[in-house]
Amino acid sequence: MVLHYEDNNLTAAREDVPRPAFRRMCQDITHGHERSTGIPVRGCVSVERERVYRLPRDFVEFQDALVMAGGGIFVEGAGVLELAETDAPPLEPAEVERVRSRTARSRVDRAEEGRPPAGPRRFGWLSASAAPYRPGNKHRDDEEWPHLIAMIKARAAGRSWRGIAGDLNRRGVATARGGRWSEQGVKGSVANPAWWGGRILNGALVKDPATGEPVIGRWDHADEARDGVGYETWVAIMDGVRAARFRRGVDRPGEISPGAAAPPRTYLFSGVLRCGRLNDLGEICRSRLCGNRATGRNAKYGDYYRCGDPNCKGVGRRVAAVDEFLEGLVLDHLDEHFAAGRPEPVEWRGEGKLAGLRQARHDVEASITAGAASWGDVGGLLLRLGRNIESLEGERREHSESRRKDLRGWRREKWGGMAVSEKRDVIARVLRSVLVLPVPEGASDKAPFDPDLLRPSWCRDAPSASRAFRGGRRPVPCPGPE
């Protein structure tokens, strides 16, 4: 085994979910080698075929790749499958939909009957066990339960998610997976109604149709008389969550699910900026700073970048000042390192194969025109040739697009016409990170912006120290490795 193609956490049963590793594997099989290393690729080995394809569309693409490879091999477990010689897709769309429907019905049935939720172990409950038999997420964990109740009480008393997470980490309390707590991790545990016996399905609480009351699950949950928290506590907490979302302008109708999707990024340097403050553990934090919308009385100061690590007091900077300064640095770096060169022409690896397929299609069509072959005999072959040609033409367009994005031959005039996502892509290719140091003790939070507190680390060799920054400042070396 020389190459691995993995689409982790991506289902193969939905047409709207792209699978980049599967597509790259099919392209490499088609061309007979891996694109960057040149390692020969003549087939695929998988534990089971469902790990490779489930939809007829993916089966056809995989089969075409094996055929174009000239007898490509597919090994499932210990057996060799002759996919290149069969035209039968493994699973019809109707069967995929039936499997999906059965899974959804099972989830609804479990919720309505109050059975314990399936899936990974949740903080506060014991995991599944075979000997002795014990279902997961049914019986509470006596060691973790007091911490869960304390989290709920702290939030009900007005403590921030970040503050709760910081307290847990300082006390050495690990998550269900053994990691450190984050704001979202605490919010997910407290906002989940499982701790009082409820369950959310499709964004709404599961209720008894006859009474309209929430269905109480048949697993260990909080008792208001014993634990001091219950359903009313959860309602009050979630009202606070909705109010906070409304103030931030991201309020959504209906009940709020802890796993709601976040809006797309609109800030140039979110994720590039790193916190340079010493955290509660005595280490340089280095957590990512993300852009935040300024609201309320702070709206007049504009949006800001902020470190959200619960173990750190954090640093923050106004977006406008940071973006103006760092954009200048990035543009100067591009002008110095990329403006003089030209993109090196990289030949697309499939030109010969595409030309051969086009010639084959032309020959088959000519044979039909001349009466040497009938459509019934070669119709399937023509359809396959058409699919293969279309696939290779799409790959060639992607290759041309990647060459267009090559930074060599850079011109500053391009920057003004680029979208935020395009600018972020360029920034990611030249700027590894920017360490944001805290404001010195004694300095006011309202002090003028100080660019010397930003320490950039470039993906390539840093600009010469003799080159002045915009505004006459010199580059500051980044302390220590990333």
C-alpha positions as CSV (number, residue, x, y, z in Angstrom):
1,M,0.0,0.0,0.0
2,V,1.7,3.2,-1.1
3,L,-1.1,5.9,-1.1
4,H,-4.1,6.5,1.1
5,Y,-7.2,8.4,-0.1
6,E,-9.5,9.4,2.8
7,D,-12.8,11.4,2.9
8,N,-13.2,11.4,6.6
9,N,-16.6,12.4,8.0
10,L,-18.1,12.7,4.5
11,T,-21.0,10.5,3.6
12,A,-21.0,8.6,0.3
13,A,-24.8,8.3,0.1
14,R,-25.6,12.0,-0.7
15,E,-25.2,13.5,-4.1
16,D,-24.8,17.0,-2.7
17,V,-21.8,16.1,-0.6
18,P,-18.5,16.5,-2.6
19,R,-15.8,13.8,-2.0
20,P,-12.5,15.4,-3.0
21,A,-10.3,12.4,-2.1
22,F,-12.5,10.0,-4.1
23,R,-12.4,12.3,-7.1
24,R,-8.6,12.7,-6.8
25,M,-8.3,8.9,-6.6
26,C,-10.3,8.4,-9.7
27,Q,-8.2,11.0,-11.6
28,D,-5.0,9.3,-10.5
29,I,-6.2,5.8,-11.5
30,T,-7.2,7.3,-14.9
31,H,-3.8,8.8,-15.5
32,G,-1.9,5.8,-14.0
33,H,0.0,7.8,-11.4
34,E,-0.4,10.2,-8.5
35,R,-0.2,13.8,-9.6
36,S,2.5,15.3,-7.4
37,T,4.8,12.3,-6.7
38,G,4.4,10.3,-9.9
39,I,3.8,7.1,-7.9
40,P,2.1,4.5,-10.1
41,V,-1.6,4.0,-9.4
42,R,-3.4,1.0,-11.1
43,G,-6.3,0.3,-8.8
44,C,-7.8,0.5,-5.3
45,V,-7.9,-1.7,-2.2
46,S,-10.7,-1.2,0.3
47,V,-12.2,-3.1,3.2
48,E,-15.6,-3.0,1.6
49,R,-17.0,-1.5,-1.6
50,E,-19.4,0.8,0.3
51,R,-16.3,2.7,1.6
52,V,-15.6,3.6,-2.0
53,Y,-19.0,4.1,-3.7
54,R,-22.7,3.9,-2.9
55,L,-24.3,6.1,-5.5
56,P,-24.6,5.0,-9.1
57,R,-22.9,8.2,-10.1
58,D,-19.8,7.4,-8.1
59,F,-19.8,3.8,-9.3
60,V,-19.8,4.9,-12.9
61,E,-17.0,7.4,-12.3
62,F,-14.9,4.7,-10.5
63,Q,-15.6,2.1,-13.2
64,D,-14.7,4.5,-16.0
65,A,-11.4,5.2,-14.2
66,L,-10.5,1.5,-14.0
67,V,-11.4,1.1,-17.7
68,M,-9.3,4.0,-18.8
69,A,-6.4,2.7,-16.7
70,G,-6.4,-0.3,-19.0
71,G,-7.6,-3.0,-16.7
72,G,-7.5,-1.4,-13.3
73,I,-7.9,-3.6,-10.3
74,F,-10.3,-3.2,-7.3
75,V,-9.7,-5.4,-4.3
76,E,-12.4,-5.6,-1.7
77,G,-11.2,-7.4,1.5
78,A,-9.4,-10.5,0.2
79,G,-11.2,-10.7,-3.2
80,V,-10.7,-9.0,-6.6
81,L,-13.8,-7.5,-8.2
82,E,-14.0,-7.2,-11.9
83,L,-15.8,-3.8,-12.0
84,A,-14.5,-3.0,-15.5
85,E,-16.5,-5.9,-16.9
86,T,-19.9,-5.2,-15.3
87,D,-22.5,-2.5,-16.0
88,A,-24.6,-3.1,-12.8
89,P,-24.4,-0.2,-10.3
90,P,-24.2,-1.5,-6.7
91,L,-27.0,0.5,-5.2
92,E,-30.0,2.1,-6.9
93,P,-30.9,5.7,-5.8
94,A,-34.2,4.3,-4.4
95,E,-32.3,1.9,-2.1
96,V,-30.0,4.7,-0.9
97,E,-33.1,6.7,0.0
98,R,-34.7,3.7,1.7
99,V,-31.7,3.3,3.9
100,R,-31.7,7.0,4.8
101,S,-35.4,6.9,5.6
102,R,-35.0,3.8,7.8
103,T,-32.2,5.6,9.7
104,A,-34.4,8.7,10.1
105,R,-37.4,6.7,11.3
106,S,-35.2,4.8,13.8
107,R,-34.0,8.1,15.2
108,V,-37.6,9.5,15.5
109,D,-38.8,6.2,17.1
110,R,-36.0,6.3,19.7
111,A,-36.9,9.9,20.6
112,E,-40.6,9.4,20.8
113,E,-40.2,6.3,23.0
114,G,-37.7,8.0,25.2
115,R,-34.9,5.5,24.6
116,P,-31.3,6.6,25.3
117,P,-29.7,8.5,22.4
118,A,-27.2,6.5,20.3
119,G,-23.8,7.8,19.3
120,P,-20.6,8.7,21.2
121,R,-20.6,8.9,25.0
122,R,-21.8,12.2,26.4
123,F,-20.1,14.0,29.3
124,G,-22.0,13.0,32.5
125,W,-23.0,9.5,31.3
126,L,-21.3,6.1,31.1
127,S,-20.3,4.6,27.8
128,A,-21.6,1.3,26.5
129,S,-20.2,-1.9,27.9
130,A,-20.4,-5.5,26.7
131,A,-19.5,-7.3,29.9
132,P,-21.5,-6.6,31.9
133,Y,-24.0,-5.4,29.3
134,R,-24.7,-1.7,29.6
135,P,-26.2,0.7,26.9
136,G,-24.3,3.9,26.4
137,N,-25.6,7.3,27.6
138,K,-28.2,5.7,29.9
139,H,-26.5,5.6,33.3
140,R,-24.9,8.7,34.8
141,D,-21.2,8.8,35.6
142,D,-20.9,9.6,39.3
143,E,-17.5,11.3,38.8
144,E,-18.6,13.6,36.0
145,W,-22.2,14.3,37.0
146,P,-21.3,16.9,39.7
147,H,-19.2,18.8,37.2
148,L,-22.1,18.8,34.7
149,I,-24.6,20.1,37.3
150,A,-22.0,22.8,38.4
151,M,-21.7,23.9,34.7
152,I,-25.5,24.2,34.5
153,K,-25.8,26.2,37.7
154,A,-22.9,28.5,36.8
155,R,-24.6,29.4,33.5
156,A,-28.0,29.8,35.1
157,A,-26.3,32.3,37.5
158,G,-25.0,34.3,34.6
159,R,-21.4,33.0,34.2
160,S,-20.0,33.1,30.7
161,W,-19.3,30.0,28.6
162,R,-15.7,31.0,28.5
163,G,-15.4,31.4,32.3
164,I,-17.0,28.0,32.9
165,A,-14.6,26.3,30.4
166,G,-11.7,28.0,32.1
167,D,-12.7,26.8,35.5
168,L,-13.1,23.2,34.3
169,N,-9.6,23.2,32.6
170,R,-8.0,24.7,35.7
171,R,-9.5,22.0,37.9
172,G,-8.2,19.3,35.4
173,V,-11.7,18.1,34.4
174,A,-11.5,16.5,31.0
175,T,-14.2,16.3,28.3
176,A,-15.9,13.0,27.4
177,R,-13.0,12.4,24.9
178,G,-10.3,13.4,27.3
179,G,-9.5,16.8,25.9
180,R,-9.7,20.4,27.2
181,W,-13.0,22.3,27.4
182,S,-13.9,25.1,25.0
183,E,-16.7,27.6,25.0
184,Q,-18.6,25.6,22.4
185,G,-18.0,22.3,24.3
186,V,-19.6,23.8,27.5
187,K,-22.4,25.3,25.5
188,G,-23.1,22.0,23.8
189,S,-23.4,20.2,27.1
190,V,-25.5,22.8,28.9
191,A,-27.8,23.6,26.0
192,N,-28.5,19.9,25.3
193,P,-31.7,19.0,27.0
194,A,-30.6,15.5,27.7
195,W,-29.4,16.4,31.2
196,W,-33.0,17.0,32.3
197,G,-34.4,14.1,30.2
198,G,-35.4,16.0,27.0
199,R,-34.3,15.6,23.4
200,I,-34.1,17.9,20.4
201,L,-35.1,16.4,17.0
202,N,-35.0,18.4,13.8
203,G,-34.5,21.6,15.8
204,A,-37.4,21.2,18.1
205,L,-38.1,19.5,21.5
206,V,-39.7,16.1,21.2
207,K,-43.2,16.4,22.8
208,D,-46.1,14.1,23.5
209,P,-48.7,14.8,20.8
210,A,-51.5,14.2,23.3
211,T,-50.4,16.4,26.1
212,G,-47.9,18.8,24.4
213,E,-45.4,18.1,27.2
214,P,-41.8,17.2,26.5
215,V,-41.2,13.4,26.3
216,I,-38.9,12.5,29.3
217,G,-36.3,9.9,28.3
218,R,-35.6,6.7,30.0
219,W,-32.1,7.5,31.1
220,D,-30.6,9.0,34.2
221,H,-31.2,12.7,34.3
222,A,-31.3,15.6,36.7
223,D,-33.8,15.7,39.5
224,E,-34.8,19.2,40.5
225,A,-35.3,18.2,44.2
226,R,-31.9,16.5,44.3
227,D,-29.7,18.5,41.9
228,G,-31.4,21.9,42.1
229,V,-31.8,22.2,38.3
230,G,-34.4,21.0,35.8
231,Y,-36.6,21.9,32.8
232,E,-37.3,25.4,33.9
233,T,-33.6,26.1,34.4
234,W,-32.9,24.9,30.8
235,V,-35.7,27.2,29.5
236,A,-34.2,30.2,31.3
237,I,-30.7,29.4,29.9
238,M,-32.0,29.0,26.3
239,D,-33.9,32.3,26.6
240,G,-30.6,33.9,27.4
241,V,-28.9,32.2,24.4
242,R,-31.7,33.5,22.1
243,A,-31.4,37.0,23.5
244,A,-27.7,37.0,22.9
245,R,-28.1,35.9,19.4
246,F,-30.7,38.6,18.8
247,R,-28.3,41.3,20.1
248,R,-25.6,40.0,17.7
249,G,-28.0,40.1,14.8
250,V,-27.9,36.3,14.1
251,D,-31.3,35.4,15.7
252,R,-33.1,32.6,13.9
253,P,-36.7,31.5,14.1
254,G,-37.6,28.4,16.1
255,E,-35.7,26.7,18.9
256,I,-31.9,27.0,18.8
257,S,-29.9,23.8,18.2
258,P,-26.4,23.8,19.8
259,G,-25.0,22.6,16.4
260,A,-26.4,25.5,14.3
261,A,-24.1,26.4,11.4
262,A,-22.0,29.5,11.7
263,P,-22.1,32.3,9.1
264,P,-19.2,32.4,6.6
265,R,-16.1,34.4,7.5
266,T,-16.0,38.0,6.3
267,Y,-12.7,39.1,8.0
268,L,-9.4,39.0,6.2
269,F,-7.2,37.8,9.0
270,S,-9.4,35.6,11.1
271,G,-7.4,32.5,12.0
272,V,-4.2,34.1,10.8
273,L,-3.8,36.2,14.0
274,R,-2.6,34.2,17.1
275,C,-2.8,35.2,20.7
276,G,0.6,36.2,22.2
277,R,-0.5,36.4,25.9
278,L,0.6,34.0,28.6
279,N,-2.4,31.8,29.5
280,D,-3.4,30.4,32.8
281,L,-1.2,27.4,32.2
282,G,1.9,29.6,31.9
283,E,2.3,29.0,28.1
284,I,2.0,31.4,25.2
285,C,-1.6,31.0,24.2
286,R,-1.2,31.0,20.3
287,S,-5.0,30.5,19.9
288,R,-6.5,31.9,16.8
289,L,-8.1,35.3,16.9
290,C,-11.5,35.5,15.1
291,G,-13.4,38.5,13.8
292,N,-16.3,39.7,15.9
293,R,-19.1,42.1,15.2
294,A,-19.1,45.1,17.5
295,T,-22.5,45.7,19.1
296,G,-24.2,47.9,21.7
297,R,-22.1,50.7,23.2
298,N,-18.9,49.3,21.5
299,A,-20.4,49.5,18.0
300,K,-18.9,53.0,17.5
301,Y,-15.4,51.5,17.8
302,G,-15.9,49.0,15.0
303,D,-15.5,45.3,14.7
304,Y,-12.6,43.5,16.5
305,Y,-10.5,40.4,16.5
306,R,-10.4,38.5,19.8
307,C,-8.9,35.4,21.3
308,G,-11.6,33.1,22.6
309,D,-9.5,30.5,24.4
310,P,-11.2,29.9,27.8
311,N,-7.7,29.4,29.5
312,C,-6.5,32.9,28.5
313,K,-7.5,36.4,29.4
314,G,-7.1,37.0,25.6
315,V,-6.0,39.9,23.4
316,G,-8.1,41.9,21.1
317,R,-7.5,44.4,18.3
318,R,-9.8,46.6,16.1
319,V,-10.3,45.1,12.7
320,A,-9.9,48.3,10.7
321,A,-6.4,49.1,12.0
322,V,-5.1,45.5,11.8
323,D,-6.4,45.0,8.3
324,E,-5.0,48.3,7.0
325,F,-1.5,47.5,8.4
326,L,-1.3,43.8,7.5
327,E,-2.7,44.3,4.0
328,G,0.2,46.7,3.4
329,L,2.6,44.1,4.7
330,V,1.2,41.4,2.5
331,L,1.1,43.6,-0.6
332,D,4.7,44.7,0.0
333,H,5.8,41.1,0.4
334,L,4.0,40.0,-2.8
335,D,5.6,42.9,-4.7
336,E,9.1,42.0,-3.5
337,H,8.9,38.2,-3.8
338,F,6.4,37.4,-6.6
339,A,6.2,40.4,-9.0
340,A,9.5,39.8,-10.8
341,G,8.9,36.1,-11.7
342,R,6.5,34.4,-14.1
343,P,4.4,31.3,-13.6
344,E,6.3,28.3,-14.8
345,P,4.3,26.4,-17.4
346,V,3.3,23.0,-15.9
347,E,1.9,20.7,-18.5
348,W,-1.3,19.0,-17.7
349,R,-0.8,15.2,-17.4
350,G,-3.9,14.2,-19.4
351,E,-3.4,15.9,-22.8
352,G,-2.3,12.6,-24.5
353,K,-5.1,10.6,-23.0
354,L,-7.8,13.2,-23.9
355,A,-6.5,13.4,-27.5
356,G,-6.7,9.6,-27.7
357,L,-10.3,9.5,-26.4
358,R,-11.4,12.2,-28.8
359,Q,-9.8,10.3,-31.7
360,A,-11.5,7.0,-30.5
361,R,-14.9,8.7,-30.4
362,H,-14.3,10.2,-33.9
363,D,-13.4,6.7,-35.3
364,V,-16.5,5.1,-33.7
365,E,-18.8,7.8,-35.1
366,A,-17.1,7.5,-38.5
367,S,-17.7,3.7,-38.5
368,I,-21.4,4.3,-37.8
369,T,-21.6,6.8,-40.6
370,A,-19.9,4.4,-43.0
371,G,-22.3,1.6,-42.0
372,A,-19.5,-0.6,-40.6
373,A,-21.1,-0.6,-37.1
374,S,-24.6,0.0,-35.8
375,W,-25.6,2.2,-32.9
376,G,-26.8,-0.9,-31.0
377,D,-23.4,-2.3,-31.1
378,V,-21.3,0.7,-30.1
379,G,-23.9,3.0,-28.3
380,G,-22.6,2.0,-24.9
381,L,-19.0,2.6,-25.9
382,L,-19.9,6.1,-27.3
383,L,-21.6,7.0,-24.0
384,R,-18.6,5.9,-22.0
385,L,-16.2,7.8,-24.3
386,G,-18.4,10.9,-23.9
387,R,-18.3,10.7,-20.1
388,N,-14.6,10.1,-20.0
389,I,-13.9,13.1,-22.3
390,E,-16.2,15.4,-20.3
391,S,-14.4,14.3,-17.0
392,L,-10.9,15.0,-18.5
393,E,-12.0,18.3,-19.9
394,G,-13.2,19.3,-16.4
395,E,-9.9,18.3,-14.9
396,R,-8.0,20.3,-17.5
397,R,-10.2,23.4,-16.7
398,E,-9.3,22.9,-13.0
399,H,-5.6,22.7,-13.9
400,S,-5.8,26.0,-15.9
401,E,-7.6,27.7,-13.0
402,S,-4.8,26.6,-10.6
403,R,-2.2,28.0,-12.9
404,R,-4.2,31.3,-13.0
405,K,-3.9,31.5,-9.2
406,D,-0.2,31.1,-9.3
407,L,1.3,34.2,-7.5
408,R,4.3,34.5,-9.7
409,G,3.9,37.5,-11.9
410,W,1.9,39.3,-9.2
411,R,0.5,42.8,-9.8
412,R,-0.7,44.9,-7.0
413,E,-3.6,46.2,-9.1
414,K,-5.3,42.7,-8.8
415,W,-5.9,43.2,-5.1
416,G,-8.7,45.8,-5.3
417,G,-10.8,43.6,-7.6
418,M,-10.6,40.5,-5.4
419,A,-13.3,39.1,-3.1
420,V,-12.6,38.6,0.6
421,S,-12.3,34.8,0.0
422,E,-9.8,35.3,-2.8
423,K,-7.7,37.7,-0.6
424,R,-7.8,35.2,2.3
425,D,-6.5,32.5,-0.1
426,V,-3.6,34.7,-1.1
427,I,-2.8,35.6,2.5
428,A,-2.7,32.0,3.5
429,R,-0.1,31.2,0.8
430,V,2.4,33.9,2.0
431,L,1.6,34.5,5.7
432,R,1.8,31.6,8.2
433,S,0.6,33.6,11.2
434,V,0.8,36.9,13.1
435,L,1.4,36.8,16.8
436,V,-0.5,39.5,18.6
437,L,1.2,40.6,21.8
438,P,-0.9,42.1,24.6
439,V,-0.9,45.8,25.4
440,P,2.0,46.5,27.9
441,E,1.0,46.9,31.5
442,G,0.0,50.5,32.3
443,A,-1.1,51.3,28.8
444,S,-4.7,52.1,28.2
445,D,-7.0,49.8,26.1
446,K,-7.9,53.0,24.2
447,A,-4.2,53.7,23.3
448,P,-3.4,54.2,19.6
449,F,-2.8,51.1,17.5
450,D,0.8,49.9,17.9
451,P,1.9,47.8,14.9
452,D,5.1,46.7,16.8
453,L,2.8,44.4,18.8
454,L,2.1,42.3,15.7
455,R,4.8,39.7,14.9
456,P,4.3,38.2,11.4
457,S,5.7,34.8,10.4
458,W,6.0,34.3,6.6
459,C,5.6,31.1,4.8
460,R,8.7,31.9,2.8
461,D,11.9,33.7,3.8
462,A,10.9,36.9,5.6
463,P,11.6,40.2,3.8
464,S,15.0,41.7,4.4
465,A,15.4,43.6,7.6
466,S,16.7,46.6,5.6
467,R,13.3,47.0,3.9
468,A,11.1,49.5,5.7
469,F,7.5,48.7,6.5
470,R,4.7,51.0,5.5
471,G,4.9,54.0,7.8
472,G,8.7,53.5,8.2
473,R,8.6,50.5,10.6
474,R,10.9,47.6,10.4
475,P,9.9,43.9,10.5
476,V,10.0,42.3,13.9
477,P,11.2,38.6,14.1
478,C,8.7,36.1,15.3
479,P,9.9,34.5,18.7
480,G,10.1,30.7,18.5
481,P,8.7,28.2,16.1
482,E,4.9,27.9,15.4
